[in-house]
Amino acid sequence: MIDPLVILTILMMALVTYLTRIDGYLLLRDRTVSRLPSISSPRKPNGSCRISAALSTYSA
């Protein structure tokens, strides 16, 4: 049988995670979040991803 303390720990971690999401929503709901210029589109891989992909094929 699972220890009740383990179940309580898992439930408390879920509660804290959910509360941080709610807090983030409440803090940022009236603000405009702009995209940073350094963040590229997920469909456009940046240079380091291309290098990593190229090198990983040779190291395998």
Secondary structure, 3 states (H helix, E strand, C coil): CCCHHHHHHHHHHHHHHHHHHHHHHHHHCCCCCCCCCCCCCCCCCCHHHHHHHHHHHHHC
